[in-house]
Amino acid sequence: MIGAGCQQPHIGCLSYGTTATINTTSTKYLEVTPYIPPYPAAIPGSYSTEVQIFRGYWMVNWFKEQFGQHEKHQAAEQGVAAEELFDAQVNAVPPGSMGLMLQPYWSPGIKIPGPETKGAIIGFGDVHTRAHIYRAILEGLAYALREGKERIEKRSGVPITELRVSGGGSQSDAAMQLTADIFGLPTVRPHIYETSGLGAAINAAVGLGLYPDFTSAIKAMTRVGKVFQPIPQNHQIYDALYRHVYQKMYRRLQPLYRKIQQITGYPRLD
């Protein structure tokens, strides 16, 4: 994630791609999940911690394919991306999706969550529409990544005080704003969302001697784009939902996930 300027351990780098991740870069060797080693970072002598939500922003495409035929058709007529139309729906739904809470484990993780895990949506009422479900997906992903942030902080002892978000999902202003609101932190979209390619270019530039080191290359080749500040009243709602509902969901539902697996044989655990 050096393409997003994430070489300092207090900066959390979120990737809103097919797999959603949160990373930090540190000179300390840290296993955020026990026995799952960090990646060697491009910067010499450093490591990249990472917490993954496997399905991540694939869930946006899942929603589009399963429930978004109207928007897909409308987007084709207007010559825009369907996600732009979904964003308008997200902005019409209040923070917290009127109590609709989503645990985004459409695919299990490595150890945390366990292989028996499934996704869940709770809190349905007759007021809820497809727009509420869509916003709940974005919120659920941000809740899960905030949980990852707190795991990284606990292991590293370094508070994460600002965020950089890249990947296709970062093009959504709605997703960026609710991320800032859920984390309660300034959230930055870099000047280019394809930061993996930019990071590769930075590696090449240093390797070819165009810059003497990574610090100077990053300074010259990256810059901050739009900054999203958390809205206090939104953060208050999200913080309460995160602490009192989201953080309890996995522990409460895990025994039921295990029963589902035992009865149906899905997911296979061998």
C-alpha positions, 0 to 999 in steps of 0.5 A: 500500500505504499502507493497510498502513502501508508508507510507510517504505522499510525496510518491505516490503509484500507483497500476497497477492492474484491477483498476489503483489507486494512493494513499498516506498515511497521518495522516491528514483526506483528502477527495480528492473527496468531500464527498468520505472519505479516507480509514483508513490505516493499520498504526494506526492514518493514512489515505489512500487517493485514486484516482481510474481509474476503468478499469485501466490495465483491458484495457490491457486485453481488447486490447489483447482480441479485437486486440491482437489475433496475439500476443496471438497466437505467445506468446503461440508458444514461451511460453511467455506472450502476454504482452511481445510482446506488450512491444516490440511494445510500444518501437517501438512507440515514446513518445506521440504516434504520437498525439494519445491521450486516455482518459481511462474512459472505465468505469465511476468513482465516481463523477470525472469523472461523471457517463455519462463519456465514453472513448475517443481516438482522433488524429487518422491519417493514420500513426497509428497502433495497437501499437500506440493504445496500447501505447496510452492506457498506456499513457492515464492511466498515464495521468489520474493518474497524474491528480489524483496526482495533486488533492491529492497535492492540497488537502493535500498541500504536493508535491509528489516527488517520485513514487512506482508502483506495480501490474501486470502492473508494470512488464512492463519496458515500462509502468514504463518508460513512467510513469516516463516520464509523471510524471517527477518523479523517479519511483520505482518498489518494489522488489515484484509486489504483494504488497497487499500480502506483506502488509498483511504479514507486518500487520501479522508480527506486529500483532504477535509481530515479529516486534515492529512497522510498521516502523521497519517491513516495513524497514525489509520486503520491499526494492526498486527494479528497479528505472526508471528516467524520460528522459527529452526530453520525459517528455517535450513532455508529459508535453505539451500534458498533459497540452494542450490536455489531461487536456482539453479533459474531459471538452470539451467532457463532453457535448457530453457524456451527449448527447450520454447518452440521445440519446442511454440510455447508460450508464444507470444512475439510 
